[in-house]
Amino acid sequence: MTQSFIALLPVFIVILVGYGLRRSELIAEDHWTAVDHVCYYVLFPAIIFKEIAAADFSNVPVWSMALAMILGITSMFALLLALRRPLTSAMDLNGPQFSSLFQGATRWHTFIALAIIPIYFGQPALALGGLSAAAMTPLLNIVNVGVISIYGSGVRMNGRAMALSILKNPFVLSSVGGVVWQLLQLPMPVMGVQVLDMIGKGALGLALLAVGAGLRIDEALSTKGPVLLATFLKLLVMPLFMAVWLWVLGVSGEAAAVAILCGAVPTGSGAYVLAKHMGGDAPMIASILTLQVICAAVTIPLVLSLLG
């Protein structure tokens, strides 16, 4: 665990630098939104496309890995929905609060996962991260939007709007594009590789700074039961579900470790946006995300040491 912690320490130091920059007001608040958008729509998709298009998946059980991740997520969905009544009763949760607990325990922070993968496993392993995004993102978006539509207090998203949001997701588009490029066995032009490399090199540091800028530590310090529960479920139970299904389906090695890591990262910052616009409990999500990022500095090395 010590080696894993030391290897990942730079990631969390950069996140802290981002938090310090926001607190210092050296960079205006709205500029951080722009940084987040550049990472989301340009930088990481460039990396994902290039790595998947150039990857060798001949020895990777791609379909078994994807299925194990989908089953791991589905297991968490089932657990939360089965326990909804006792949880809402015991913790005195209303509908919006339950929807935010649900998001906090199921979604994943793509930026953190894709930042850690090359540090821990090497640059080529980013292709597995891209495949993980393609496998998990559609299901997570569909189910979380459905849950917040039922239990939230805001607007409802219809099926057409939901389908369009998934089809336009840059991580899904870049992953699918990379897979298609590889299936067609198209050569990757040298200049194209250089351009994508130049674009992608800015992703790691910028994304982690943006994660730090989004932390709300004051709110996280006043944590309540649902925030702690979401943190426990997301950082420890979710990767355990992933590990069990990977074992059942016979997936091992680097593919299994990357899948477990993707299950062990904090919830995604998109959960806050969804809660804010669709009637969830946005302050609760902000507290959940912040506490999870803080705790992940310990839980991710622990999970990778025990399960990865």
DRENGU-972890 format. One record per residue: x, y, z of N, C-alpha, C in turn. Coordinates in steps of 0.1 Angstrom, whole numbers, padded with zeros to 4 digits, always signed. Example, Ala and Ser with C-alpha at 12.3 -4.5 7.8 and 13.67 -1.06 7.14 Angstrom:
! DRENGU-972890
+0132-0057+0078+0123-0045+0078+0132-0033+0078/+0128-0022+0071+0137-0011+0071+0129+0000+0079/
END
This chain:
! DRENGU-972890
+0008-0012+0000+0000+0000+0000+0009+0013+0000/+0020+0012+0007+0029+0024+0008+0034+0028-0006/+0038+0018-0014+0043+0021-0027+0031+0028-0036/+0019+0022-0035+0008+0027-0042+0005+0042-0038/+0006+0044-0025+0003+0058-0020+0013+0068-0025/+0026+0064-0025+0037+0073-0029+0035+0075-0044/+0032+0065-0052+0030+0066-0066+0019+0076-0070/+0008+0076-0062-0004+0084-0065-0003+0098-0057/+0006+0100-0049+0007+0112-0041+0008+0125-0050/+0015+0125-0061+0015+0137-0069+0002+0141-0074/-0007+0131-0077-0021+0134-0082-0028+0142-0072/-0027+0139-0059-0035+0146-0049-0028+0159-0045/-0015+0160-0047-0008+0173-0044-0013+0183-0055/-0014+0179-0067-0019+0188-0078-0033+0192-0075/-0041+0183-0070-0055+0186-0067-0055+0197-0056/-0046+0195-0046-0045+0205-0035-0041+0219-0040/-0032+0219-0050-0027+0231-0056-0039+0238-0063/-0048+0230-0070-0060+0236-0076-0069+0242-0065/-0070+0235-0054-0079+0241-0043-0073+0254-0038/-0059+0254-0036-0053+0266-0032-0054+0278-0041/-0053+0275-0054-0055+0285-0064-0069+0292-0064/-0079+0283-0062-0093+0288-0062-0094+0297-0049/-0089+0292-0038-0091+0300-0025-0083+0313-0026/-0072+0313-0034-0064+0326-0035-0071+0336-0044/-0081+0331-0052-0088+0340-0062-0078+0345-0072/-0067+0339-0074-0057+0343-0084-0064+0340-0098/-0072+0330-0099-0079+0327-0111-0094+0328-0108/-0101+0336-0116-0115+0339-0114-0123+0326-0115/-0134+0326-0107-0143+0314-0106-0148+0309-0119/-0152+0318-0128-0158+0314-0141-0147+0308-0150/-0134+0311-0148-0123+0306-0156-0122+0291-0153/-0124+0287-0141-0123+0272-0138-0134+0264-0146/-0145+0270-0148-0155+0263-0156-0150+0261-0170/-0143+0271-0176-0137+0270-0189-0126+0260-0189/-0118+0259-0179-0108+0248-0178-0114+0235-0178/-0124+0233-0170-0132+0220-0170-0137+0216-0183/-0143+0226-0190-0149+0223-0204-0138+0219-0214/-0127+0226-0214-0116+0223-0223-0111+0208-0220/-0109+0205-0208-0105+0191-0205-0115+0181-0209/-0128+0184-0207-0139+0175-0209-0142+0173-0224/-0141+0184-0232-0145+0183-0246-0134+0182-0255/-0121+0185-0251-0110+0185-0261-0099+0176-0256/-0093+0179-0244-0080+0173-0241-0081+0157-0238/-0090+0153-0229-0091+0139-0226-0097+0131-0238/-0107+0136-0246-0111+0129-0258-0100+0126-0268/-0091+0136-0269-0079+0134-0278-0071+0123-0273/-0068+0122-0260-0060+0111-0255-0067+0098-0257/-0080+0097-0254-0087+0084-0254-0088+0079-0269/-0091+0088-0278-0091+0084-0292-0078+0078-0297/-0067+0085-0294-0054+0081-0299-0050+0068-0293/-0052+0066-0279-0047+0054-0273-0055+0042-0277/-0068+0044-0279-0077+0032-0283-0074+0029-0298/-0072+0039-0306-0070+0036-0320-0056+0029-0322/-0047+0032-0314-0033+0026-0315-0031+0014-0307/-0040+0010-0298-0038-0001-0288-0039-0014-0295/-0032-0024-0288-0033-0038-0292-0042-0045-0281/-0054-0049-0285-0063-0055-0276-0064-0070-0278/-0054-0076-0285-0055-0090-0289-0054-0099-0276/-0048-0094-0266-0047-0102-0253-0055-0097-0242/-0065-0088-0245-0073-0082-0235-0088-0087-0237/-0093-0092-0226-0107-0097-0227-0117-0085-0227/-0118-0078-0237-0125-0065-0238-0140-0067-0233/-0147-0076-0239-0161-0078-0237-0163-0082-0222/-0155-0091-0217-0157-0096-0203-0154-0085-0194/-0144-0077-0197-0140-0065-0188-0152-0055-0188/-0158-0052-0199-0169-0043-0200-0181-0048-0193/-0184-0061-0195-0195-0067-0188-0194-0067-0173/-0182-0070-0168-0179-0070-0154-0182-0056-0148/-0177-0046-0155-0180-0032-0150-0194-0029-0150/-0201-0033-0160-0216-0030-0161-0223-0037-0149/-0219-0050-0147-0226-0058-0136-0222-0052-0122/-0210-0047-0121-0206-0041-0108-0215-0028-0105/-0216-0020-0115-0225-0008-0114-0239-0012-0111/-0244-0022-0118-0258-0027-0117-0260-0032-0103/-0250-0039-0097-0251-0044-0083-0253-0032-0074/-0246-0021-0076-0248-0010-0067-0261-0003-0069/-0266-0002-0081-0279+0003-0084-0290-0006-0076/-0289-0019-0077-0298-0028-0071-0298-0026-0056/-0286-0025-0050-0285-0024-0036-0291-0012-0031/-0289+0000-0037-0294+0012-0033-0310+0013-0034/-0315+0008-0045-0329+0008-0047-0336-0002-0038/-0330-0013-0035-0336-0023-0026-0336-0017-0011/-0326-0008-0008-0326-0003+0006-0331+0011+0007/-0338+0016-0004-0343+0030-0004-0352+0033+0008/-0362+0025+0010-0372+0027+0020-0365+0028+0034/-0357+0017+0038-0351+0018+0051-0341+0029+0052/-0334+0032+0042-0324+0043+0042-0331+0057+0044/-0341+0059+0036-0348+0072+0037-0355+0073+0051/-0359+0062+0057-0366+0063+0070-0355+0065+0081/-0344+0057+0080-0334+0058+0091-0327+0071+0091/-0324+0077+0079-0316+0089+0077-0325+0101+0075/-0338+0099+0075-0348+0110+0073-0345+0118+0060/-0343+0110+0049-0340+0116+0036-0353+0119+0028/-0353+0130+0021-0364+0132+0012-0359+0127-0002/-0368+0129-0012-0365+0124-0025-0352+0129-0032/-0351+0143-0032-0339+0149-0038-0326+0144-0030/-0327+0143-0017-0315+0138-0010-0311+0124-0014/-0321+0115-0015-0319+0101-0019-0312+0101-0033/-0317+0109-0042-0312+0109-0056-0297+0114-0056/-0293+0123-0047-0280+0127-0046-0271+0116-0039/-0276+0109-0029-0269+0098-0023-0267+0087-0034/-0277+0085-0043-0276+0075-0053-0265+0079-0063/-0265+0092-0067-0254+0096-0076-0240+0095-0070/-0240+0099-0057-0227+0099-0050-0221+0085-0049/-0229+0075-0049-0225+0061-0047-0222+0054-0060/-0226+0060-0071-0226+0052-0084-0217+0058-0094/-0217+0072-0096-0210+0078-0107-0195+0077-0105/-0187+0080-0115-0172+0080-0114-0166+0092-0119/-0155+0096-0114-0148+0109-0118-0138+0105-0129/-0142+0107-0141-0134+0103-0152-0120+0110-0152/-0120+0123-0149-0107+0130-0148-0097+0123-0139/-0102+0120-0127-0092+0114-0117-0088+0100-0122/-0097+0092-0127-0093+0079-0132-0083+0080-0143/-0086+0088-0153-0077+0089-0165-0064+0096-0161/-0063+0104-0150-0051+0110-0146-0042+0099-0138/-0049+0090-0131-0041+0081-0123-0036+0069-0132/-0044+0065-0142-0040+0053-0150-0026+0054-0156/-0022+0065-0163-0009+0065-0169+0002+0065-0158/-0001+0071-0146+0009+0072-0136+0012+0058-0130/+0001+0051-0128+0001+0038-0121+0004+0026-0131/-0002+0027-0143-0001+0015-0152+0007+0018-0164/+0010+0031-0167+0017+0035-0180+0007+0040-0190/+0013+0048-0199+0004+0055-0209-0005+0046-0217/+0000+0034-0222-0008+0026-0231-0021+0021-0224/-0021+0020-0210-0032+0016-0203-0044+0025-0204/-0041+0038-0209-0052+0047-0211-0063+0042-0220/-0059+0033-0229-0069+0027-0239-0079+0019-0231/-0075+0012-0220-0084+0005-0212-0093+0015-0204/-0088+0026-0200-0096+0037-0194-0107+0042-0203/-0103+0044-0216-0113+0048-0226-0124+0038-0228/-0120+0025-0228-0130+0014-0230-0139+0014-0217/-0133+0017-0206-0141+0017-0193-0152+0028-0194/-0147+0040-0199-0157+0051-0201-0168+0048-0211/-0165+0041-0222-0175+0037-0231-0185+0027-0225/-0180+0018-0217-0188+0008-0211-0197+0014-0200/-0192+0023-0192-0199+0027-0180-0208+0040-0182/-0203+0049-0190-0209+0062-0191-0224+0061-0195/-0227+0054-0206-0242+0054-0210-0251+0049-0199/-0247+0037-0193-0255+0032-0182-0257+0041-0171/-0246+0047-0166-0246+0056-0155-0255+0068-0157/-0254+0073-0169-0262+0085-0173-0277+0082-0173/-0280+0071-0180-0294+0067-0181-0301+0064-0167/-0294+0056-0159-0300+0053-0146-0300+0065-0137/-0290+0072-0136-0290+0084-0127-0300+0094-0131/-0301+0097-0144-0311+0106-0149-0325+0101-0145/-0327+0088-0147-0340+0082-0144-0343+0083-0129/-0333+0081-0120-0336+0081-0106-0339+0096-0102/-0331+0105-0107-0333+0119-0103-0346+0125-0109/-0351+0119-0120-0364+0123-0126-0375+0118-0117/-0373+0106-0111-0384+0101-0102-0384+0107-0088/-0372+0109-0082-0371+0113-0069-0367+0128-0067/-0362+0134-0077-0359+0148-0076-0371+0157-0076/-0369+0170-0075-0380+0180-0074-0380+0189-0086/-0372+0186-0096-0370+0196-0107-0376+0191-0120/-0370+0195-0131-0375+0191-0144-0372+0177-0147/-0380+0171-0157-0378+0158-0161-0372+0158-0175/-0362+0148-0177-0356+0147-0190-0363+0136-0198/-0367+0139-0210-0374+0128-0218-0364+0119-0224/-0368+0108-0230-0360+0098-0236-0351+0103-0247/-0357+0112-0255-0349+0117-0267-0337+0126-0262/-0340+0134-0252-0330+0143-0247-0319+0135-0240/-0323+0124-0233-0313+0116-0226-0304+0109-0237/-0310+0103-0247-0303+0096-0258-0293+0106-0264/-0297+0118-0267-0288+0128-0274-0277+0132-0265/-0279+0133-0252-0268+0136-0242-0258+0126-0242/-0262+0113-0243-0253+0102-0243-0245+0101-0256/-0252+0103-0267-0246+0102-0280-0236+0114-0282/-0238+0125-0275-0229+0137-0277-0218+0137-0266/-0218+0127-0257-0208+0127-0247-0194+0125-0253/-0185+0134-0250-0172+0134-0257-0164+0121-0254/-0166+0115-0242-0158+0103-0238-0164+0091-0246/-0177+0091-0248-0183+0080-0256-0179+0082-0270/-0180+0094-0276-0176+0096-0290-0162+0093-0293/-0153+0097-0284-0138+0094-0287-0135+0079-0285/-0142+0073-0276-0140+0058-0274-0145+0050-0286/-0157+0053-0290-0163+0047-0302-0155+0050-0314/-0151+0062-0316-0142+0066-0327-0129+0058-0328/-0123+0057-0316-0110+0049-0316-0112+0034-0319/-0123+0029-0314-0126+0015-0317-0129+0013-0332/-0137+0022-0338-0140+0021-0352-0127+0022-0360/-0118+0031-0356-0106+0033-0363-0097+0021-0363/-0097+0014-0351-0089+0002-0350-0095-0010-0358/-0109-0011-0357-0115-0022-0364-0113-0021-0379/-0113-0009-0384-0110-0007-0399-0096-0008-0402/-0087-0009-0392-0073-0011-0393-0067+0001-0401/-0071+0013-0398-0066+0025-0405-0053+0029-0399/-0043+0033-0408-0031+0038-0402-0032+0051-0396/-0025+0053-0385-0025+0066-0378-0014+0075-0384/-0017+0086-0390-0007+0095-0396+0002+0100-0385/+0015+0101-0388+0025+0106-0379+0021+0120-0374/+0017+0129-0383+0013+0142-0379+0001+0142-0370/-0009+0133-0373-0021+0132-0365-0017+0128-0350/-0008+0118-0349-0003+0114-0336+0003+0125-0329/+0012+0133-0335+0018+0145-0329+0008+0155-0324/-0002+0158-0333-0012+0168-0329-0020+0163-0317/-0024+0150-0317-0032+0145-0305-0023+0144-0293/-0010+0141-0294-0001+0141-0283+0000+0155-0277/+0002+0165-0285+0003+0179-0281-0010+0184-0273/-0021+0180-0279-0034+0184-0273-0035+0177-0259/-0032+0164-0259-0035+0156-0247-0025+0158-0236/-0013+0163-0239-0004+0165-0228-0008+0176-0218/-0017+0184-0222-0022+0194-0212-0033+0189-0203/-0038+0177-0206-0050+0172-0199-0047+0169-0184/-0037+0162-0181-0035+0157-0168-0034+0168-0157/-0025+0177-0159-0024+0188-0149-0036+0197-0148/-0041+0201-0159-0053+0210-0159-0065+0203-0153/-0067+0191-0156-0079+0184-0151-0078+0183-0136/-0066+0179-0130-0065+0178-0116-0066+0191-0109/-0061+0202-0115-0063+0215-0109-0077+0219-0109/-0085+0215-0119-0099+0218-0119-0107+0210-0109/-0102+0198-0106-0108+0189-0096-0106+0196-0082/-0094+0201-0080-0091+0208-0067-0099+0221-0066/-0101+0228-0077-0108+0241-0076-0123+0238-0073/-0128+0226-0076-0142+0223-0073-0145+0218-0059/-0134+0216-0051-0136+0211-0037-0142+0222-0028/-0151+0217-0020-0158+0226-0010-0155+0220+0004/-0143+0222+0009-0138+0215+0021-0146+0219+0033/-0150+0232+0034-0158+0236+0046-0171+0229+0047/-0178+0226+0036-0190+0219+0036-0188+0204+0039/-0177+0199+0034-0174+0184+0037-0171+0182+0051/-0165+0191+0058-0162+0190+0072-0174+0188+0081/-0185+0194+0076-0197+0193+0084-0206+0181+0078/-0199+0169+0077-0206+0158+0071-0217+0152+0079/-0227+0146+0072-0238+0139+0078-0238+0125+0073/-0247+0117+0079-0248+0103+0076-0248+0099+0061/-0257+0106+0053-0258+0102+0039-0244+0105+0031/-0237+0115+0035-0224+0118+0029-0214+0107+0032/-0214+0103+0045-0205+0093+0049-0208+0079+0042/-0221+0077+0041-0226+0064+0035-0222+0064+0020/-0224+0075+0013-0221+0075-0001-0206+0074-0003/-0198+0079+0006-0184+0078+0005-0179+0064+0007/-0185+0057+0017-0181+0043+0020-0185+0034+0008/-0197+0036+0003-0202+0028-0008-0194+0030-0021/-0191+0042-0024-0184+0045-0037-0169+0041-0036/-0162+0044-0025-0148+0042-0025-0144+0028-0021/-0153+0020-0014-0149+0007-0010-0158-0004-0015/-0171-0002-0015-0180-0012-0019-0181-0014-0034/-0181-0003-0041-0181-0003-0056-0169-0011-0062/-0157-0008-0058-0146-0016-0063-0147-0030-0059/-0152-0033-0048-0154-0047-0044-0164-0054-0053/-0175-0048-0057-0184-0053-0066-0177-0056-0080/-0169-0046-0084-0162-0048-0097-0152-0060-0096/-0145-0061-0085-0135-0072-0083-0142-0086-0084/-0154-0087-0077-0161-0099-0077-0165-0103-0091/-0171-0094-0099-0176-0097-0112-0164-0100-0122/-0153-0093-0120-0141-0095-0128-0136-0110-0125/-0136-0114-0113-0132-0127-0109-0142-0138-0115/-0155-0135-0114-0165-0144-0119-0163-0146-0135/-0160-0135-0142-0158-0136-0156-0144-0139-0161/-0135-0141-0151-0122-0146-0155-0113-0135-0160/-0115-0122-0156-0107-0111-0161-0096-0109-0150/-0084-0108-0154-0073-0106-0145-0062-0097-0151/-0052-0095-0143-0041-0086-0148-0044-0072-0149/-0038-0065-0158-0039-0050-0159-0053-0046-0162/-0060-0054-0171-0074-0050-0174-0083-0050-0161/-0081-0060-0153-0089-0061-0140-0085-0049-0131/-0072-0046-0130-0067-0036-0121-0073-0022-0126/-0073-0019-0139-0078-0007-0144-0093-0006-0141/-0101-0017-0143-0115-0017-0140-0118-0014-0125/-0110-0020-0117-0112-0018-0102-0109-0004-0099/-0098+0002-0105-0095+0016-0102-0107+0025-0106/-0112+0022-0118-0124+0031-0123-0136+0030-0113/-0137+0018-0107-0147+0017-0097-0144+0024-0083/-0131+0026-0081-0127+0031-0068-0125+0046-0067/-0126+0053-0079-0124+0068-0079-0137+0075-0073/-0136+0087-0069-0147+0094-0064-0158+0096-0075/-0170+0101-0070-0181+0104-0079-0177+0115-0088/-0184+0116-0100-0181+0126-0109-0186+0140-0106/-0179+0150-0111-0184+0164-0108-0197+0167-0116/-0200+0159-0126-0212+0161-0134-0225+0158-0125/-0223+0151-0114-0234+0148-0105-0239+0161-0099/-0230+0171-0097-0235+0183-0091-0243+0191-0101/-0239+0191-0113-0247+0198-0124-0260+0192-0125/-0261+0179-0126-0274+0172-0127-0283+0175-0116/-0277+0174-0103-0286+0177-0092-0291+0191-0092/-0283+0200-0096-0287+0215-0096-0298+0217-0106/-0297+0211-0118-0306+0214-0129-0319+0205-0128/-0318+0194-0121-0330+0184-0121-0336+0182-0107/-0332+0191-0098-0339+0190-0085-0334+0180-0075/-0321+0177-0076-0315+0169-0065-0310+0178-0054/-0302+0173-0045-0296+0181-0034-0282+0184-0038/-0280+0196-0045-0267+0199-0050-0257+0202-0038/-0260+0208-0027-0250+0210-0016-0246+0196-0011/-0255+0186-0010-0251+0173-0005-0241+0167-0015/-0243+0168-0028-0234+0163-0038-0220+0169-0037/-0220+0182-0035-0207+0189-0033-0200+0184-0021/-0207+0181-0010-0200+0176+0002-0195+0162-0001/-0203+0154-0008-0199+0140-0011-0187+0140-0019/-0187+0148-0030-0175+0148-0039-0162+0152-0032/-0164+0163-0024-0152+0167-0016-0147+0157-0007/-0156+0151+0001-0151+0141+0011-0145+0129+0004/-0151+0125-0007-0146+0114-0014-0132+0116-0020/-0130+0128-0025-0116+0131-0030-0106+0131-0019/-0110+0136-0007-0100+0136+0004-0097+0122+0008/-0108+0114+0010-0106+0100+0014-0099+0091+0004/-0101+0095-0009-0095+0086-0020-0080+0086-0019/-0074+0096-0014-0059+0096-0012-0055+0084-0005/-0063+0079+0004-0060+0067+0012-0067+0054+0006/-0079+0056+0002-0087+0044-0002-0082+0038-0015/-0079+0047-0025-0074+0041-0038-0062+0033-0037/-0051+0038-0030-0039+0029-0028-0043+0016-0020/-0052+0017-0010-0056+0005-0003-0063-0005-0012/-0073+0000-0020-0080-0009-0029-0071-0015-0039/-0062-0007-0045-0053-0013-0055-0044-0023-0049/-0040-0021-0037-0031-0031-0030-0038-0044-0027/-0051-0043-0023-0058-0055-0019-0065-0062-0030/-0070-0054-0040-0079-0060-0050-0072-0059-0064/-0064-0049-0066-0058-0047-0080-0046-0055-0083/
END
